[in-house]
Amino acid sequence: MMQRKTTTLGLEERTERVLAYMFFWISGIFFLFFEKNRNIRWHALQSTIVFGVLFLCIFAVKMLKDVLSTVLSLIPLLGVTLGFMTSFGLGLLLNILIWITILLWLWLMLMALLRSNYRLPFFGMLLPSFLRK
């Protein structure tokens, strides 16, 4: 029979790995501060950075779309056309970012459930230096 590991918060390690991704970067920050288990802290840091960057990109694209739509709508005739094209293009980019976020969220939760040592390719090289501090 498999022995279950408990953590600082008293939950199973597997459960806490999934919970580190559950509420995107917010749960990542929570587990980063309150959990001592190195593996869970890795998942929490990965969640915080990945979803923090994605949410900042979504916010920036949304703001840019709104500002450009407003500014371009002030220009007669040409502004309407440019405003529509800009709004369409940035709206498409926004939708792509949202779908990437949702799919990555589901993928990372599934991988945290199935594999304790799952790392995203880019972050596998980048993040170990953050956990040593």
N, CA, C and O atoms as CSV, one atom per row, in Angstrom:
chain,resi,resn,atom,element,x,y,z
A,1,MET,N,N,0.839,-1.182,0.000
A,1,MET,CA,C,0.000,0.000,0.000
A,1,MET,C,C,0.886,1.249,0.000
A,1,MET,O,O,1.927,1.283,0.657
A,2,MET,N,N,0.470,2.244,-0.726
A,2,MET,CA,C,1.244,3.473,-0.881
A,2,MET,C,C,1.075,4.387,0.335
A,2,MET,O,O,-0.041,4.634,0.795
A,3,GLN,N,N,2.192,4.876,0.839
A,3,GLN,CA,C,2.145,5.783,1.973
A,3,GLN,C,C,1.891,7.205,1.471
A,3,GLN,O,O,2.527,7.648,0.515
A,4,ARG,N,N,0.983,7.907,2.100
A,4,ARG,CA,C,0.633,9.270,1.686
A,4,ARG,C,C,1.462,10.277,2.466
A,4,ARG,O,O,1.602,10.194,3.687
A,5,LYS,N,N,2.008,11.235,1.715
A,5,LYS,CA,C,2.806,12.289,2.341
A,5,LYS,C,C,1.888,13.414,2.792
A,5,LYS,O,O,1.022,13.861,2.040
A,6,THR,N,N,2.083,13.865,4.017
A,6,THR,CA,C,1.356,15.052,4.464
A,6,THR,C,C,2.306,16.234,4.402
A,6,THR,O,O,3.524,16.072,4.324
A,7,THR,N,N,1.736,17.401,4.436
A,7,THR,CA,C,2.526,18.615,4.261
A,7,THR,C,C,2.358,19.518,5.474
A,7,THR,O,O,1.735,19.141,6.467
A,8,THR,N,N,2.919,20.705,5.377
A,8,THR,CA,C,2.842,21.678,6.465
A,8,THR,C,C,1.397,22.016,6.816
A,8,THR,O,O,1.061,22.175,7.990
A,9,LEU,N,N,0.557,22.125,5.814
A,9,LEU,CA,C,-0.846,22.486,6.037
A,9,LEU,C,C,-1.722,21.286,6.384
A,9,LEU,O,O,-2.912,21.450,6.652
A,10,GLY,N,N,-1.149,20.082,6.382
A,10,GLY,CA,C,-1.889,18.893,6.794
A,10,GLY,C,C,-2.629,18.173,5.681
A,10,GLY,O,O,-3.312,17.183,5.946
A,11,LEU,N,N,-2.518,18.628,4.471
A,11,LEU,CA,C,-3.158,17.968,3.338
A,11,LEU,C,C,-2.154,17.043,2.657
A,11,LEU,O,O,-0.955,17.110,2.927
A,12,GLU,N,N,-2.650,16.184,1.776
A,12,GLU,CA,C,-1.749,15.351,0.992
A,12,GLU,C,C,-0.960,16.226,0.027
A,12,GLU,O,O,-1.447,17.259,-0.432
A,13,GLU,N,N,0.245,15.807,-0.269
A,13,GLU,CA,C,1.081,16.586,-1.189
A,13,GLU,C,C,0.426,16.713,-2.556
A,13,GLU,O,O,0.460,17.779,-3.170
A,14,ARG,N,N,-0.162,15.641,-3.024
A,14,ARG,CA,C,-0.822,15.642,-4.333
A,14,ARG,C,C,-1.945,16.678,-4.398
A,14,ARG,O,O,-2.095,17.389,-5.392
A,15,THR,N,N,-2.722,16.749,-3.333
A,15,THR,CA,C,-3.834,17.703,-3.267
A,15,THR,C,C,-3.314,19.131,-3.270
A,15,THR,O,O,-3.860,19.989,-3.963
A,16,GLU,N,N,-2.277,19.389,-2.510
A,16,GLU,CA,C,-1.732,20.751,-2.452
A,16,GLU,C,C,-1.086,21.167,-3.765
A,16,GLU,O,O,-1.117,22.344,-4.126
A,17,ARG,N,N,-0.503,20.212,-4.483
A,17,ARG,CA,C,0.054,20.553,-5.797
A,17,ARG,C,C,-1.040,21.054,-6.732
A,17,ARG,O,O,-0.853,22.039,-7.446
A,18,VAL,N,N,-2.182,20.371,-6.722
A,18,VAL,CA,C,-3.303,20.796,-7.569
A,18,VAL,C,C,-3.866,22.122,-7.075
A,18,VAL,O,O,-4.189,22.997,-7.878
A,19,LEU,N,N,-3.985,22.274,-5.772
A,19,LEU,CA,C,-4.520,23.521,-5.214
A,19,LEU,C,C,-3.624,24.719,-5.494
A,19,LEU,O,O,-4.098,25.855,-5.515
A,20,ALA,N,N,-2.341,24.480,-5.708
A,20,ALA,CA,C,-1.433,25.587,-6.040
A,20,ALA,C,C,-1.824,26.243,-7.356
A,20,ALA,O,O,-1.493,27.407,-7.585
A,21,TYR,N,N,-2.524,25.519,-8.226
A,21,TYR,CA,C,-2.968,26.062,-9.512
A,21,TYR,C,C,-4.443,26.446,-9.516
A,21,TYR,O,O,-4.899,27.122,-10.438
A,22,MET,N,N,-5.179,26.034,-8.520
A,22,MET,CA,C,-6.645,26.146,-8.535
A,22,MET,C,C,-7.138,27.580,-8.751
A,22,MET,O,O,-8.038,27.798,-9.561
A,23,PHE,N,N,-6.579,28.539,-8.057
A,23,PHE,CA,C,-7.030,29.933,-8.172
A,23,PHE,C,C,-5.956,30.802,-8.829
A,23,PHE,O,O,-5.731,31.952,-8.454
A,24,PHE,N,N,-5.308,30.201,-9.822
A,24,PHE,CA,C,-4.295,30.867,-10.630
A,24,PHE,C,C,-3.160,31.390,-9.760
A,24,PHE,O,O,-2.667,30.655,-8.904
A,25,TRP,N,N,-2.730,32.630,-9.947
A,25,TRP,CA,C,-1.578,33.162,-9.227
A,25,TRP,C,C,-1.870,33.420,-7.758
A,25,TRP,O,O,-0.943,33.472,-6.950
A,26,ILE,N,N,-3.124,33.581,-7.396
A,26,ILE,CA,C,-3.475,33.872,-5.993
A,26,ILE,C,C,-3.166,32.671,-5.103
A,26,ILE,O,O,-2.557,32.823,-4.044
A,27,SER,N,N,-3.581,31.484,-5.526
A,27,SER,CA,C,-3.280,30.289,-4.729
A,27,SER,C,C,-1.783,29.989,-4.763
A,27,SER,O,O,-1.238,29.457,-3.796
A,28,GLY,N,N,-1.118,30.324,-5.864
A,28,GLY,CA,C,0.325,30.136,-5.921
A,28,GLY,C,C,1.039,30.960,-4.864
A,28,GLY,O,O,1.946,30.465,-4.195
A,29,ILE,N,N,0.639,32.203,-4.711
A,29,ILE,CA,C,1.248,33.060,-3.685
A,29,ILE,C,C,0.963,32.521,-2.285
A,29,ILE,O,O,1.841,32.537,-1.421
A,30,PHE,N,N,-0.257,32.046,-2.060
A,30,PHE,CA,C,-0.618,31.495,-0.754
A,30,PHE,C,C,0.291,30.325,-0.381
A,30,PHE,O,O,0.861,30.297,0.710
A,31,PHE,N,N,0.421,29.364,-1.290
A,31,PHE,CA,C,1.246,28.191,-0.985
A,31,PHE,C,C,2.726,28.521,-0.956
A,31,PHE,O,O,3.494,27.854,-0.262
A,32,LEU,N,N,3.131,29.518,-1.683
A,32,LEU,CA,C,4.528,29.928,-1.666
A,32,LEU,C,C,4.922,30.459,-0.284
A,32,LEU,O,O,6.045,30.236,0.169
A,33,PHE,N,N,4.014,31.149,0.376
A,33,PHE,CA,C,4.309,31.712,1.695
A,33,PHE,C,C,4.088,30.731,2.838
A,33,PHE,O,O,4.828,30.765,3.821
A,34,PHE,N,N,3.074,29.846,2.732
A,34,PHE,CA,C,2.699,29.034,3.882
A,34,PHE,C,C,3.156,27.585,3.826
A,34,PHE,O,O,3.042,26.880,4.829
A,35,GLU,N,N,3.657,27.122,2.715
A,35,GLU,CA,C,4.059,25.721,2.604
A,35,GLU,C,C,5.581,25.596,2.627
A,35,GLU,O,O,6.291,26.400,2.023
A,36,LYS,N,N,6.067,24.579,3.330
A,36,LYS,CA,C,7.512,24.348,3.441
A,36,LYS,C,C,7.994,23.257,2.495
A,36,LYS,O,O,9.192,23.168,2.229
A,37,ASN,N,N,7.098,22.430,1.982
A,37,ASN,CA,C,7.463,21.348,1.076
A,37,ASN,C,C,8.021,21.936,-0.218
A,37,ASN,O,O,7.374,22.760,-0.863
A,38,ARG,N,N,9.219,21.509,-0.588
A,38,ARG,CA,C,9.919,22.083,-1.741
A,38,ARG,C,C,9.172,21.830,-3.056
A,38,ARG,O,O,9.128,22.700,-3.926
A,39,ASN,N,N,8.596,20.653,-3.193
A,39,ASN,CA,C,7.881,20.314,-4.418
A,39,ASN,C,C,6.623,21.178,-4.588
A,39,ASN,O,O,6.324,21.640,-5.689
A,40,ILE,N,N,5.913,21.385,-3.516
A,40,ILE,CA,C,4.705,22.221,-3.581
A,40,ILE,C,C,5.089,23.678,-3.809
A,40,ILE,O,O,4.403,24.400,-4.532
A,41,ARG,N,N,6.178,24.104,-3.196
A,41,ARG,CA,C,6.640,25.471,-3.430
A,41,ARG,C,C,7.030,25.681,-4.892
A,41,ARG,O,O,6.832,26.766,-5.439
A,42,TRP,N,N,7.586,24.643,-5.525
A,42,TRP,CA,C,7.915,24.731,-6.957
A,42,TRP,C,C,6.645,24.967,-7.770
A,42,TRP,O,O,6.595,25.867,-8.608
A,43,HIS,N,N,5.617,24.151,-7.517
A,43,HIS,CA,C,4.361,24.305,-8.249
A,43,HIS,C,C,3.721,25.664,-7.961
A,43,HIS,O,O,3.141,26.282,-8.854
A,44,ALA,N,N,3.826,26.122,-6.728
A,44,ALA,CA,C,3.266,27.423,-6.367
A,44,ALA,C,C,3.998,28.550,-7.097
A,44,ALA,O,O,3.367,29.487,-7.586
A,45,LEU,N,N,5.308,28.461,-7.168
A,45,LEU,CA,C,6.086,29.485,-7.874
A,45,LEU,C,C,5.796,29.453,-9.369
A,45,LEU,O,O,5.660,30.497,-10.006
A,46,GLN,N,N,5.703,28.256,-9.921
A,46,GLN,CA,C,5.372,28.129,-11.336
A,46,GLN,C,C,3.996,28.712,-11.615
A,46,GLN,O,O,3.812,29.408,-12.614
A,47,SER,N,N,3.028,28.438,-10.750
A,47,SER,CA,C,1.677,28.981,-10.903
A,47,SER,C,C,1.683,30.500,-10.815
A,47,SER,O,O,1.051,31.173,-11.630
A,48,THR,N,N,2.387,31.039,-9.840
A,48,THR,CA,C,2.427,32.480,-9.639
A,48,THR,C,C,3.027,33.197,-10.847
A,48,THR,O,O,2.475,34.191,-11.320
A,49,ILE,N,N,4.143,32.698,-11.338
A,49,ILE,CA,C,4.808,33.376,-12.446
A,49,ILE,C,C,4.051,33.193,-13.753
A,49,ILE,O,O,3.837,34.163,-14.480
A,50,VAL,N,N,3.642,31.966,-14.065
A,50,VAL,CA,C,2.956,31.706,-15.338
A,50,VAL,C,C,1.655,32.486,-15.416
A,50,VAL,O,O,1.421,33.211,-16.384
A,51,PHE,N,N,0.810,32.345,-14.407
A,51,PHE,CA,C,-0.491,32.995,-14.474
A,51,PHE,C,C,-0.410,34.487,-14.172
A,51,PHE,O,O,-1.251,35.257,-14.638
A,52,GLY,N,N,0.582,34.900,-13.405
A,52,GLY,CA,C,0.788,36.332,-13.202
A,52,GLY,C,C,1.146,37.029,-14.509
A,52,GLY,O,O,0.605,38.088,-14.825
A,53,VAL,N,N,2.062,36.429,-15.264
A,53,VAL,CA,C,2.454,36.999,-16.559
A,53,VAL,C,C,1.278,36.974,-17.528
A,53,VAL,O,O,1.035,37.958,-18.228
A,54,LEU,N,N,0.545,35.863,-17.580
A,54,LEU,CA,C,-0.603,35.781,-18.488
A,54,LEU,C,C,-1.672,36.815,-18.134
A,54,LEU,O,O,-2.237,37.453,-19.022
A,55,PHE,N,N,-1.950,36.982,-16.845
A,55,PHE,CA,C,-2.964,37.959,-16.446
A,55,PHE,C,C,-2.508,39.386,-16.734
A,55,PHE,O,O,-3.324,40.232,-17.101
A,56,LEU,N,N,-1.223,39.661,-16.573
A,56,LEU,CA,C,-0.715,40.988,-16.925
A,56,LEU,C,C,-0.812,41.233,-18.424
A,56,LEU,O,O,-1.146,42.339,-18.850
A,57,CYS,N,N,-0.525,40.220,-19.222
A,57,CYS,CA,C,-0.658,40.360,-20.682
A,57,CYS,C,C,-2.116,40.586,-21.073
A,57,CYS,O,O,-2.412,41.431,-21.919
A,58,ILE,N,N,-3.011,39.842,-20.466
A,58,ILE,CA,C,-4.440,40.018,-20.762
A,58,ILE,C,C,-4.886,41.424,-20.384
A,58,ILE,O,O,-5.620,42.068,-21.134
A,59,PHE,N,N,-4.448,41.901,-19.227
A,59,PHE,CA,C,-4.807,43.238,-18.783
A,59,PHE,C,C,-4.252,44.302,-19.740
A,59,PHE,O,O,-4.951,45.253,-20.089
A,60,ALA,N,N,-2.993,44.134,-20.160
A,60,ALA,CA,C,-2.368,45.114,-21.053
A,60,ALA,C,C,-3.064,45.148,-22.416
A,60,ALA,O,O,-3.298,46.225,-22.965
A,61,VAL,N,N,-3.390,43.989,-22.958
A,61,VAL,CA,C,-4.070,43.942,-24.258
A,61,VAL,C,C,-5.460,44.552,-24.147
A,61,VAL,O,O,-5.890,45.280,-25.042
A,62,LYS,N,N,-6.159,44.267,-23.068
A,62,LYS,CA,C,-7.500,44.837,-22.862
A,62,LYS,C,C,-7.442,46.355,-22.763
A,62,LYS,O,O,-8.257,47.051,-23.370
A,63,MET,N,N,-6.479,46.873,-22.001
A,63,MET,CA,C,-6.330,48.324,-21.877
A,63,MET,C,C,-5.962,48.957,-23.213
A,63,MET,O,O,-6.516,49.989,-23.591
A,64,LEU,N,N,-5.029,48.338,-23.924
A,64,LEU,CA,C,-4.622,48.852,-25.228
A,64,LEU,C,C,-5.785,48.870,-26.208
A,64,LEU,O,O,-5.952,49.823,-26.968
A,65,LYS,N,N,-6.579,47.819,-26.186
A,65,LYS,CA,C,-7.755,47.748,-27.063
A,65,LYS,C,C,-8.735,48.876,-26.749
A,65,LYS,O,O,-9.231,49.542,-27.657
A,66,ASP,N,N,-9.009,49.086,-25.472
A,66,ASP,CA,C,-9.948,50.124,-25.069
A,66,ASP,C,C,-9.430,51.526,-25.403
A,66,ASP,O,O,-10.175,52.360,-25.917
A,67,VAL,N,N,-8.158,51.779,-25.111
A,67,VAL,CA,C,-7.579,53.102,-25.368
A,67,VAL,C,C,-7.530,53.393,-26.861
A,67,VAL,O,O,-7.915,54.478,-27.297
A,68,LEU,N,N,-7.061,52.431,-27.643
A,68,LEU,CA,C,-6.979,52.660,-29.089
A,68,LEU,C,C,-8.363,52.813,-29.722
A,68,LEU,O,O,-8.538,53.618,-30.636
A,69,SER,N,N,-9.325,52.061,-29.251
A,69,SER,CA,C,-10.681,52.205,-29.777
A,69,SER,C,C,-11.217,53.602,-29.498
A,69,SER,O,O,-11.854,54.213,-30.357
A,70,THR,N,N,-10.960,54.104,-28.301
A,70,THR,CA,C,-11.433,55.437,-27.935
A,70,THR,C,C,-10.720,56.518,-28.740
A,70,THR,O,O,-11.359,57.422,-29.278
A,71,VAL,N,N,-9.406,56.422,-28.817
A,71,VAL,CA,C,-8.632,57.440,-29.528
A,71,VAL,C,C,-8.948,57.423,-31.021
A,71,VAL,O,O,-9.142,58.478,-31.625
A,72,LEU,N,N,-9.002,56.247,-31.614
A,72,LEU,CA,C,-9.252,56.168,-33.056
A,72,LEU,C,C,-10.682,56.542,-33.428
A,72,LEU,O,O,-10.948,56.948,-34.559
A,73,SER,N,N,-11.594,56.407,-32.483
A,73,SER,CA,C,-12.978,56.786,-32.796
A,73,SER,C,C,-13.132,58.308,-32.929
A,73,SER,O,O,-14.134,58.782,-33.465
A,74,LEU,N,N,-12.154,59.069,-32.447
A,74,LEU,CA,C,-12.200,60.527,-32.554
A,74,LEU,C,C,-11.824,61.020,-33.951
A,74,LEU,O,O,-12.138,62.152,-34.318
A,75,ILE,N,N,-11.154,60.172,-34.726
A,75,ILE,CA,C,-10.762,60.553,-36.091
A,75,ILE,C,C,-11.924,60.235,-37.030
A,75,ILE,O,O,-12.401,59.100,-37.060
A,76,PRO,N,N,-12.382,61.227,-37.797
A,76,PRO,CA,C,-13.507,60.961,-38.703
A,76,PRO,C,C,-13.123,59.998,-39.823
A,76,PRO,O,O,-11.974,59.979,-40.265
A,77,LEU,N,N,-14.070,59.210,-40.274
A,77,LEU,CA,C,-13.986,58.254,-41.380
A,77,LEU,C,C,-12.866,57.225,-41.250
A,77,LEU,O,O,-13.146,56.046,-41.034
A,78,LEU,N,N,-11.632,57.633,-41.375
A,78,LEU,CA,C,-10.512,56.701,-41.299
A,78,LEU,C,C,-10.409,56.073,-39.907
A,78,LEU,O,O,-10.044,54.906,-39.767
A,79,GLY,N,N,-10.730,56.851,-38.898
A,79,GLY,CA,C,-10.650,56.365,-37.529
A,79,GLY,C,C,-11.613,55.239,-37.244
A,79,GLY,O,O,-11.297,54.331,-36.476
A,80,VAL,N,N,-12.788,55.285,-37.854
A,80,VAL,CA,C,-13.777,54.222,-37.655
A,80,VAL,C,C,-13.241,52.911,-38.204
A,80,VAL,O,O,-13.335,51.870,-37.555
A,81,THR,N,N,-12.681,52.970,-39.400
A,81,THR,CA,C,-12.132,51.765,-40.022
A,81,THR,C,C,-10.930,51.247,-39.238
A,81,THR,O,O,-10.845,50.053,-38.949
A,82,LEU,N,N,-10.011,52.129,-38.896
A,82,LEU,CA,C,-8.843,51.724,-38.113
A,82,LEU,C,C,-9.250,51.230,-36.725
A,82,LEU,O,O,-8.680,50.268,-36.210
A,83,GLY,N,N,-10.225,51.887,-36.135
A,83,GLY,CA,C,-10.719,51.472,-34.831
A,83,GLY,C,C,-11.312,50.079,-34.872
A,83,GLY,O,O,-11.086,49.280,-33.962
A,84,PHE,N,N,-12.072,49.777,-35.921
A,84,PHE,CA,C,-12.667,48.458,-36.068
A,84,PHE,C,C,-11.585,47.394,-36.255
A,84,PHE,O,O,-11.628,46.339,-35.622
A,85,MET,N,N,-10.618,47.677,-37.125
A,85,MET,CA,C,-9.550,46.707,-37.396
A,85,MET,C,C,-8.685,46.479,-36.154
A,85,MET,O,O,-8.319,45.347,-35.842
A,86,THR,N,N,-8.369,47.551,-35.463
A,86,THR,CA,C,-7.571,47.442,-34.240
A,86,THR,C,C,-8.335,46.685,-33.167
A,86,THR,O,O,-7.786,45.813,-32.493
A,87,SER,N,N,-9.598,47.027,-33.018
A,87,SER,CA,C,-10.428,46.357,-32.024
A,87,SER,C,C,-10.571,44.874,-32.342
A,87,SER,O,O,-10.532,44.034,-31.442
A,88,PHE,N,N,-10.736,44.557,-33.612
A,88,PHE,CA,C,-10.858,43.164,-34.017
A,88,PHE,C,C,-9.568,42.397,-33.752
A,88,PHE,O,O,-9.596,41.301,-33.192
A,89,GLY,N,N,-8.441,42.972,-34.151
A,89,GLY,CA,C,-7.153,42.311,-33.974
A,89,GLY,C,C,-6.785,42.106,-32.520
A,89,GLY,O,O,-6.353,41.022,-32.126
A,90,LEU,N,N,-6.956,43.149,-31.724
A,90,LEU,CA,C,-6.642,43.029,-30.297
A,90,LEU,C,C,-7.654,42.144,-29.575
A,90,LEU,O,O,-7.309,41.452,-28.616
A,91,GLY,N,N,-8.903,42.168,-30.037
A,91,GLY,CA,C,-9.905,41.268,-29.464
A,91,GLY,C,C,-9.565,39.817,-29.742
A,91,GLY,O,O,-9.747,38.954,-28.882
A,92,LEU,N,N,-9.074,39.547,-30.937
A,92,LEU,CA,C,-8.641,38.196,-31.282
A,92,LEU,C,C,-7.458,37.765,-30.418
A,92,LEU,O,O,-7.433,36.648,-29.900
A,93,LEU,N,N,-6.487,38.653,-30.267
A,93,LEU,CA,C,-5.335,38.367,-29.404
A,93,LEU,C,C,-5.779,38.130,-27.968
A,93,LEU,O,O,-5.267,37.234,-27.296
A,94,LEU,N,N,-6.720,38.923,-27.501
A,94,LEU,CA,C,-7.247,38.770,-26.150
A,94,LEU,C,C,-7.905,37.402,-25.971
A,94,LEU,O,O,-7.687,36.735,-24.960
A,95,ASN,N,N,-8.703,36.987,-26.940
A,95,ASN,CA,C,-9.350,35.679,-26.867
A,95,ASN,C,C,-8.333,34.539,-26.895
A,95,ASN,O,O,-8.493,33.540,-26.193
A,96,ILE,N,N,-7.292,34.692,-27.705
A,96,ILE,CA,C,-6.240,33.670,-27.741
A,96,ILE,C,C,-5.545,33.568,-26.389
A,96,ILE,O,O,-5.299,32.465,-25.899
A,97,LEU,N,N,-5.226,34.706,-25.785
A,97,LEU,CA,C,-4.586,34.696,-24.460
A,97,LEU,C,C,-5.487,34.063,-23.406
A,97,LEU,O,O,-5.009,33.322,-22.547
A,98,ILE,N,N,-6.770,34.345,-23.464
A,98,ILE,CA,C,-7.702,33.756,-22.492
A,98,ILE,C,C,-7.773,32.243,-22.662
A,98,ILE,O,O,-7.767,31.507,-21.675
A,99,TRP,N,N,-7.841,31.771,-23.915
A,99,TRP,CA,C,-7.889,30.327,-24.144
A,99,TRP,C,C,-6.579,29.650,-23.752
A,99,TRP,O,O,-6.597,28.537,-23.227
A,100,ILE,N,N,-5.459,30.294,-23.995
A,100,ILE,CA,C,-4.172,29.740,-23.555
A,100,ILE,C,C,-4.149,29.624,-22.041
A,100,ILE,O,O,-3.677,28.623,-21.501
A,101,THR,N,N,-4.656,30.637,-21.353
A,101,THR,CA,C,-4.703,30.610,-19.891
A,101,THR,C,C,-5.558,29.460,-19.392
A,101,THR,O,O,-5.146,28.726,-18.494
A,102,ILE,N,N,-6.739,29.294,-19.961
A,102,ILE,CA,C,-7.648,28.227,-19.513
A,102,ILE,C,C,-7.046,26.851,-19.782
A,102,ILE,O,O,-7.060,25.985,-18.908
A,103,LEU,N,N,-6.521,26.648,-20.983
A,103,LEU,CA,C,-5.956,25.340,-21.318
A,103,LEU,C,C,-4.707,25.034,-20.494
A,103,LEU,O,O,-4.512,23.898,-20.062
A,104,LEU,N,N,-3.874,26.029,-20.279
A,104,LEU,CA,C,-2.682,25.834,-19.456
A,104,LEU,C,C,-3.062,25.561,-18.004
A,104,LEU,O,O,-2.414,24.759,-17.332
A,105,TRP,N,N,-4.094,26.214,-17.527
A,105,TRP,CA,C,-4.590,25.994,-16.165
A,105,TRP,C,C,-5.038,24.542,-15.993
A,105,TRP,O,O,-4.661,23.883,-15.025
A,106,LEU,N,N,-5.841,24.050,-16.932
A,106,LEU,CA,C,-6.305,22.662,-16.861
A,106,LEU,C,C,-5.136,21.687,-16.995
A,106,LEU,O,O,-5.063,20.702,-16.260
A,107,TRP,N,N,-4.230,21.954,-17.921
A,107,TRP,CA,C,-3.083,21.083,-18.130
A,107,TRP,C,C,-2.190,21.015,-16.888
A,107,TRP,O,O,-1.773,19.930,-16.484
A,108,LEU,N,N,-1.899,22.157,-16.289
A,108,LEU,CA,C,-1.019,22.167,-15.114
A,108,LEU,C,C,-1.665,21.492,-13.912
A,108,LEU,O,O,-0.975,20.837,-13.131
A,109,MET,N,N,-2.976,21.642,-13.750
A,109,MET,CA,C,-3.640,20.935,-12.650
A,109,MET,C,C,-3.610,19.421,-12.871
A,109,MET,O,O,-3.381,18.657,-11.934
A,110,LEU,N,N,-3.840,18.998,-14.103
A,110,LEU,CA,C,-3.794,17.570,-14.416
A,110,LEU,C,C,-2.388,17.016,-14.204
A,110,LEU,O,O,-2.226,15.947,-13.614
A,111,MET,N,N,-1.383,17.725,-14.674
A,111,MET,CA,C,-0.008,17.255,-14.503
A,111,MET,C,C,0.426,17.276,-13.034
A,111,MET,O,O,1.198,16.417,-12.609
A,112,ALA,N,N,-0.060,18.244,-12.258
A,112,ALA,CA,C,0.262,18.278,-10.831
A,112,ALA,C,C,-0.388,17.093,-10.113
A,112,ALA,O,O,0.156,16.579,-9.135
A,113,LEU,N,N,-1.526,16.673,-10.593
A,113,LEU,CA,C,-2.207,15.516,-10.018
A,113,LEU,C,C,-1.495,14.216,-10.367
A,113,LEU,O,O,-1.366,13.332,-9.520
A,114,LEU,N,N,-1.033,14.095,-11.606
A,114,LEU,CA,C,-0.461,12.839,-12.081
A,114,LEU,C,C,1.037,12.709,-11.856
A,114,LEU,O,O,1.524,11.618,-11.558
A,115,ARG,N,N,1.779,13.811,-11.996
A,115,ARG,CA,C,3.239,13.764,-11.902
A,115,ARG,C,C,3.735,14.818,-10.931
A,115,ARG,O,O,3.490,16.009,-11.123
A,116,SER,N,N,4.419,14.393,-9.905
A,116,SER,CA,C,4.853,15.338,-8.880
A,116,SER,C,C,5.970,16.258,-9.355
A,116,SER,O,O,6.140,17.351,-8.814
A,117,ASN,N,N,6.724,15.837,-10.346
A,117,ASN,CA,C,7.882,16.631,-10.764
A,117,ASN,C,C,7.682,17.288,-12.121
A,117,ASN,O,O,8.662,17.539,-12.822
A,118,TYR,N,N,6.461,17.572,-12.512
A,118,TYR,CA,C,6.219,18.171,-13.822
A,118,TYR,C,C,6.661,19.631,-13.830
A,118,TYR,O,O,6.314,20.411,-12.943
A,119,ARG,N,N,7.430,19.976,-14.850
A,119,ARG,CA,C,7.907,21.353,-15.028
A,119,ARG,C,C,7.581,21.803,-16.441
A,119,ARG,O,O,7.717,21.026,-17.386
A,120,LEU,N,N,7.158,23.031,-16.594
A,120,LEU,CA,C,7.018,23.594,-17.926
A,120,LEU,C,C,8.420,23.775,-18.509
A,120,LEU,O,O,9.350,24.098,-17.770
A,121,PRO,N,N,8.591,23.574,-19.813
A,121,PRO,CA,C,9.935,23.588,-20.403
A,121,PRO,C,C,10.767,24.829,-20.092
A,121,PRO,O,O,11.909,24.692,-19.652
A,122,PHE,N,N,10.250,26.009,-20.300
A,122,PHE,CA,C,11.029,27.223,-20.078
A,122,PHE,C,C,11.307,27.445,-18.591
A,122,PHE,O,O,12.405,27.858,-18.217
A,123,PHE,N,N,10.325,27.175,-17.753
A,123,PHE,CA,C,10.464,27.445,-16.329
A,123,PHE,C,C,11.339,26.435,-15.616
A,123,PHE,O,O,11.834,26.707,-14.523
A,124,GLY,N,N,11.537,25.274,-16.218
A,124,GLY,CA,C,12.417,24.282,-15.629
A,124,GLY,C,C,13.837,24.792,-15.480
A,124,GLY,O,O,14.549,24.395,-14.558
A,125,MET,N,N,14.254,25.668,-16.381
A,125,MET,CA,C,15.602,26.240,-16.308
A,125,MET,C,C,15.622,27.530,-15.491
A,125,MET,O,O,16.636,27.863,-14.877
A,126,LEU,N,N,14.512,28.250,-15.484
A,126,LEU,CA,C,14.474,29.590,-14.911
A,126,LEU,C,C,14.243,29.620,-13.397
A,126,LEU,O,O,14.882,30.397,-12.688
A,127,LEU,N,N,13.345,28.789,-12.908
A,127,LEU,CA,C,12.860,28.935,-11.542
A,127,LEU,C,C,13.709,28.353,-10.413
A,127,LEU,O,O,13.551,28.825,-9.287
A,128,PRO,N,N,14.598,27.370,-10.607
A,128,PRO,CA,C,15.338,26.849,-9.458
A,128,PRO,C,C,16.094,27.911,-8.662
A,128,PRO,O,O,16.264,27.770,-7.451
A,129,SER,N,N,16.542,28.952,-9.316
A,129,SER,CA,C,17.274,29.997,-8.588
A,129,SER,C,C,16.357,30.764,-7.627
A,129,SER,O,O,16.833,31.284,-6.618
A,130,PHE,N,N,15.063,30.843,-7.916
A,130,PHE,CA,C,14.140,31.526,-7.018
A,130,PHE,C,C,13.886,30.737,-5.743
A,130,PHE,O,O,13.687,31.329,-4.682
A,131,LEU,N,N,13.891,29.409,-5.828
A,131,LEU,CA,C,13.596,28.594,-4.662
A,131,LEU,C,C,14.769,28.465,-3.705
A,131,LEU,O,O,14.569,28.121,-2.540
A,132,ARG,N,N,15.977,28.728,-4.160
A,132,ARG,CA,C,17.142,28.636,-3.287
A,132,ARG,C,C,17.195,29.770,-2.281
A,132,ARG,O,O,17.851,29.647,-1.246
A,133,LYS,N,N,16.523,30.860,-2.564
A,133,LYS,CA,C,16.586,32.035,-1.691
A,133,LYS,C,C,15.833,31.807,-0.418
A,133,LYS,O,O,15.781,32.693,0.435
